[in-house]
Amino acid sequence: MRSLRILRMLCVAVGVVVAFFNVNEQSMINDRQTSFPKFGVVSTHLLDNATCRDNSIVPNNWCLDNDQTPRYVGIVERPPRMIQHFTHNGYDKCLAEKTVLFIGDSRVRYQFMHLAAFLKFKRFAKCEDYTNINVSQAIPDPECFLINEGGKSWMSWYKQSTIMLDSNDEEYQQIGLCDCFRPAWHVPNQKQTYENRYIKRSTRFGDINLIYLQNFENLIRLDKEFPPFAPFLPTPKRCHPGECGKGNRTNAFEGDLNATMWNILPQLNTTHAFINLGWEHTAGFQQQSDFTCVMRDFERSNPGIKLFLISHPPPTDALDDPVHNFDATKLKCDANVLDRTSMNKKVPASWYWDKQHVLSILNEEYNHKMIEKICPLKG
């Protein structure tokens, strides 16, 4: 074990770790599992060109790669021969020494959970949306539970999902906190529903901090026994996942999205924040457009924090409705945008687990786009 640690230190010292954007071009066209050494950060997926043209398998602007994984190639006249994404090591390296914050509703929550699951399990989950694509694989993967609570009680889901994301691996540690509670009835009441998650991950590249703050209708509340008002380490008065409701919590902060940005993001040492304004009936395109000017002003005052606006994925009954297209050129102020509408166009309804929430294929693409916003891939 000692020799392994020494070897790892020597490797880092001499730069054996593959540079973020400097991967040998010939290696990139080989099989993605064997092309790169252990520390490779970029993989290249060869695309099956026939599937790009056969919309009975995947929709327009999608192709299957050689591993039978759907890949979004964008609106292009001619699909590319291959597509690049960061590997698990690439994600770890990109996110190291950063605090990445997600704010939004359940659709943002599940993207966050999908990301945290990938970091722990070192693979992207394949859920029920793969049923008609890769029939040879046992589906779904166990971690699909993290992006589809499957009708379990919320208290049970909060507890089990928090445990599932924890890890004490030899090479890294990952531990999470869940300031979470929801009443037993199904329809969420935002005044009685809480979900704020904090994940700390230690890697060979440095520590990663991931945070999710629930925002349904422009209301965010943080308990005093959780960051940034208490240390990440256990405190004797901190509530347990699923038990952080009224009578078992003391809010140290309660405010709208604007107040959260200005007062909480700096205290959390945020480096990147992906922000969704919440449910559409209170946060349509006009509200999102106006908010981009608030984002601009915040970034000018806080140059160390980069903000991104996350659009709403369209529901299954509007996958081809132009009303749900997100046109960033019409925003009131220039803003960085993580668009979750264009790649959803005409996808099968089976890629969602209900009318609003996507499964694994789209969440994987959302997170590839997210990580490339933080660490752009260079050709």
C-alpha positions in Angstrom: 0.0 0.0 0.0 2.9 2.4 0.9 4.5 1.7 -2.5 1.2 2.4 -4.2 0.9 5.8 -2.5 4.5 6.6 -3.4 4.0 5.6 -7.0 0.8 7.7 -7.2 2.7 10.7 -5.8 5.5 10.2 -8.4 3.0 9.9 -11.2 1.3 13.2 -10.3 4.7 14.9 -9.9 5.9 14.0 -13.3 2.6 14.6 -15.0 1.6 11.1 -15.9 -2.0 12.0 -15.3 -3.4 12.8 -18.7 -3.8 16.5 -19.3 -7.4 17.6 -19.3 -7.6 18.3 -23.0 -4.6 16.6 -24.5 -5.5 13.1 -25.3 -3.7 11.2 -28.1 -5.8 11.4 -31.2 -5.2 7.8 -32.3 -6.1 6.5 -28.9 -9.4 8.3 -29.1 -10.8 6.0 -31.8 -10.2 2.8 -29.9 -12.5 1.1 -27.5 -13.5 3.4 -24.7 -12.8 0.9 -22.0 -9.3 0.1 -23.1 -8.1 3.3 -24.9 -7.0 5.2 -21.9 -4.8 4.5 -18.9 -6.2 4.6 -15.5 -6.0 8.3 -15.3 -7.5 9.0 -18.7 -10.0 11.8 -18.5 -11.7 11.8 -22.0 -13.3 8.9 -23.9 -14.4 8.8 -27.4 -17.5 6.9 -28.4 -17.7 5.6 -32.0 -21.2 6.1 -33.4 -23.2 3.6 -35.4 -24.1 5.7 -38.4 -27.0 3.5 -39.4 -28.8 4.3 -36.1 -28.4 8.0 -36.7 -30.7 7.6 -39.7 -33.1 5.0 -38.2 -35.5 6.9 -36.1 -37.3 3.7 -35.0 -34.3 3.1 -32.6 -33.4 6.6 -31.4 -35.0 10.0 -32.3 -33.6 12.6 -34.7 -30.3 14.1 -33.6 -29.4 11.0 -31.6 -27.2 7.9 -32.5 -26.3 4.7 -30.7 -22.6 4.2 -30.0 -20.8 0.9 -30.2 -21.9 0.2 -26.6 -25.6 0.7 -27.5 -25.7 3.9 -25.5 -27.8 6.7 -27.0 -25.8 9.8 -27.7 -27.2 13.2 -28.5 -25.2 14.7 -31.4 -27.1 17.9 -31.8 -28.9 19.5 -34.8 -26.4 18.7 -37.5 -26.7 18.0 -41.2 -24.3 15.1 -41.0 -23.8 13.1 -37.8 -20.2 12.9 -36.6 -18.3 9.6 -36.7 -17.6 9.9 -33.0 -18.4 11.9 -29.9 -16.3 12.8 -26.9 -17.2 12.9 -23.2 -15.4 13.1 -19.9 -14.7 9.8 -18.2 -15.3 9.2 -14.5 -11.7 10.4 -13.9 -12.5 13.4 -16.0 -15.5 14.3 -13.9 -13.4 13.9 -10.7 -10.6 16.0 -12.1 -12.9 18.7 -13.4 -14.9 19.0 -10.2 -12.0 18.8 -7.9 -11.5 21.8 -5.6 -14.9 23.2 -6.6 -18.2 23.7 -4.9 -21.0 23.1 -7.5 -24.4 24.2 -6.4 -27.8 23.2 -8.0 -30.9 25.1 -7.2 -34.3 24.0 -8.5 -37.3 21.7 -8.4 -37.4 17.8 -8.5 -36.1 17.7 -12.1 -32.9 19.5 -10.9 -32.8 17.2 -7.9 -32.8 14.1 -10.0 -30.1 15.4 -12.3 -28.0 16.2 -9.1 -28.7 12.6 -7.8 -27.8 11.1 -11.1 -24.5 13.0 -11.0 -23.7 11.9 -7.5 -24.6 8.3 -8.3 -22.2 8.4 -11.3 -19.4 9.7 -9.1 -19.9 6.9 -6.6 -20.7 3.9 -8.8 -18.2 4.9 -11.6 -20.9 4.2 -14.3 -23.9 5.9 -15.6 -27.0 4.1 -14.5 -29.1 2.3 -17.1 -32.8 2.4 -16.2 -36.1 1.4 -17.7 -35.5 3.7 -20.7 -33.0 1.2 -22.0 -35.5 -1.6 -22.1 -36.0 -1.4 -25.9 -32.4 -0.5 -26.6 -30.1 -2.9 -24.8 -32.1 -6.0 -24.2 -29.0 -8.1 -23.2 -28.5 -6.1 -20.0 -30.3 -6.6 -16.7 -32.3 -3.4 -16.3 -32.7 -1.3 -14.2 -29.5 -0.8 -12.3 -29.9 -0.5 -8.5 -29.0 3.2 -8.5 -32.0 4.0 -10.7 -33.7 4.2 -7.3 -31.9 7.6 -6.9 -33.7 9.2 -9.8 -37.1 7.6 -9.3 -38.3 7.1 -5.8 -40.7 4.4 -7.1 -43.6 5.1 -4.9 -41.7 4.6 -1.6 -42.5 6.8 1.4 -40.5 10.0 1.2 -38.9 9.4 4.6 -37.7 6.0 3.4 -36.4 7.4 0.1 -34.6 10.2 1.9 -32.9 7.8 4.3 -32.1 5.1 1.7 -30.9 7.5 -1.0 -28.5 9.3 1.5 -27.0 5.9 2.5 -26.8 4.7 -1.1 -24.7 7.7 -2.1 -22.2 7.3 0.8 -18.9 5.4 0.1 -15.7 4.6 1.9 -13.8 3.3 -1.1 -10.0 2.8 -0.9 -9.4 5.5 -3.4 -12.0 8.0 -2.4 -14.6 8.8 0.2 -18.1 10.3 -0.4 -20.5 11.3 2.3 -23.8 13.2 2.2 -26.1 15.2 4.4 -29.8 15.4 3.8 -31.8 18.3 5.3 -35.0 16.6 4.2 -38.7 16.2 5.1 -41.9 15.8 3.2 -45.5 15.1 4.6 -47.0 11.7 3.8 -49.4 13.0 1.2 -48.3 13.0 -2.4 -48.8 16.6 -3.6 -45.9 18.6 -2.2 -46.7 21.6 0.0 -43.7 23.8 -0.4 -44.1 25.3 3.1 -43.9 21.9 4.7 -41.4 20.3 2.3 -37.6 20.5 2.7 -34.8 19.0 0.7 -31.3 20.4 0.8 -28.4 18.0 0.1 -24.7 18.4 0.7 -22.2 15.9 -0.6 -18.5 15.9 0.0 -16.2 13.7 -2.1 -12.5 13.2 -1.6 -10.5 12.2 -4.7 -6.9 11.9 -5.8 -7.4 15.2 -7.6 -8.8 17.1 -4.5 -12.1 17.5 -2.7 -15.4 18.0 -4.5 -18.5 19.6 -2.9 -21.9 19.2 -4.5 -25.0 20.9 -3.1 -28.6 20.8 -4.0 -31.1 23.4 -2.6 -34.8 22.8 -3.2 -36.7 25.6 -4.9 -40.3 25.0 -6.0 -41.9 28.5 -5.9 -39.1 30.9 -5.1 -38.6 29.8 -1.5 -35.5 28.3 0.0 -34.9 27.5 3.7 -31.8 26.2 5.4 -31.5 24.7 8.8 -29.0 26.0 11.3 -27.5 22.6 11.9 -26.4 22.3 8.2 -23.9 24.2 6.1 -23.2 27.0 5.9 -24.4 27.6 9.4 -22.8 24.5 10.9 -19.7 22.4 9.9 -20.1 19.4 7.6 -19.0 17.1 10.4 -21.8 15.6 12.5 -23.5 17.9 15.1 -25.5 16.5 18.0 -28.6 18.5 17.2 -28.7 17.8 13.4 -31.9 16.1 12.3 -31.8 12.8 10.4 -32.8 12.4 6.7 -36.5 12.5 6.3 -37.1 13.9 9.8 -36.2 17.6 9.3 -39.7 18.9 9.4 -41.4 21.5 11.5 -40.7 21.0 15.2 -37.4 19.3 14.4 -35.6 22.1 12.7 -34.7 25.8 13.1 -34.3 27.8 9.9 -31.3 30.0 9.9 -32.2 31.3 6.5 -35.5 31.7 4.7 -35.6 33.7 1.5 -36.3 33.9 -2.2 -33.8 33.0 -5.0 -32.4 36.5 -5.1 -31.7 36.6 -1.4 -30.2 33.0 -1.6 -27.8 34.0 -4.3 -26.5 37.1 -2.6 -26.4 35.8 1.0 -25.9 32.0 0.8 -23.8 31.3 -2.3 -20.7 33.2 -1.0 -21.0 31.5 2.4 -21.0 28.1 0.8 -17.8 28.9 -1.1 -19.7 28.3 -4.3 -17.6 28.2 -7.5 -20.4 27.3 -10.0 -24.2 27.4 -9.5 -26.8 25.9 -11.9 -30.0 27.7 -11.2 -33.6 26.8 -12.1 -36.4 29.1 -11.0 -38.8 26.3 -10.0 -42.2 25.3 -11.2 -43.2 26.7 -14.6 -46.5 28.3 -13.4 -44.4 30.7 -11.3 -41.3 30.8 -13.5 -42.1 31.0 -17.2 -39.7 32.2 -19.8 -40.3 35.9 -19.0 -39.4 35.4 -15.4 -36.3 33.5 -16.5 -35.4 36.2 -19.0 -35.7 38.9 -16.3 -33.6 36.8 -13.9 -30.6 36.7 -16.3 -30.0 40.4 -15.5 -29.9 39.6 -11.7 -27.4 36.8 -12.6 -25.3 39.3 -14.6 -25.2 41.8 -11.7 -24.3 39.0 -9.2 -21.4 37.8 -11.3 -20.0 41.3 -11.6 -20.0 41.6 -7.9 -18.8 38.0 -7.3 -16.3 37.2 -10.1 -15.3 34.0 -8.4 -18.8 32.5 -8.8 -20.0 31.4 -12.2 -23.8 31.1 -12.7 -25.8 29.1 -15.2 -29.5 29.2 -15.9 -31.1 25.7 -16.2 -34.2 25.4 -18.5 -37.1 23.2 -17.8 -37.4 19.9 -19.7 -40.7 19.7 -21.6 -43.4 17.4 -20.3 -44.1 14.2 -22.3 -47.3 15.7 -23.8 -45.3 18.6 -25.3 -42.1 17.0 -26.6 -42.6 18.5 -30.0 -44.3 21.7 -28.9 -42.4 24.8 -30.0 -43.7 26.6 -26.9 -41.3 24.6 -24.8 -38.2 25.4 -26.9 -35.8 27.5 -25.0 -34.3 30.3 -27.1 -31.4 31.8 -25.2 -31.1 34.6 -27.8 -34.3 36.1 -26.5 -33.1 36.4 -22.9 -33.1 39.9 -21.6 -29.4 39.8 -20.5 -26.6 37.5 -21.7 -26.3 34.4 -19.5 -24.7 31.0 -19.5 -27.5 28.5 -20.1 -27.8 24.7 -19.6 -30.6 24.0 -22.1 -32.6 20.9 -21.2 -35.2 21.3 -24.0 -33.5 20.8 -27.4 -32.3 17.3 -26.8 -35.7 16.2 -25.5 -37.4 17.0 -28.8 -39.4 13.9 -30.0 -37.7 11.5 -27.6 -39.9 8.5 -26.6 -42.2 9.0 -23.7 -40.5 5.9 -22.3 -37.4 8.0 -21.6 -39.4 9.6 -18.8 -40.7 7.8 -15.7 -43.7 10.1 -15.4 -45.0 13.1 -17.3 -42.3 15.4 -15.9 -39.3 13.4 -14.9 -36.7 11.9 -17.2 -34.8 8.6 -16.6 -31.2 7.8 -17.2 -30.5 8.6 -20.9 -31.5 12.2 -20.7 -30.0 12.8 -17.3 -26.7 11.5 -18.6 -26.8 13.9 -21.4 -27.7 16.8 -19.1 -24.7 16.0 -16.9 -22.4 15.7 -19.9 -23.5 19.2 -20.9 -23.2 20.4 -17.4 -19.6 19.2 -16.9 -18.6 20.7 -20.2 -19.9 24.0 -19.1 -17.5 23.9 -16.2 -14.6 22.4 -18.1 -15.1 22.9 -21.9 -13.8 20.0 -24.0 -11.2 21.2 -26.6 -10.7 19.4 -29.8 
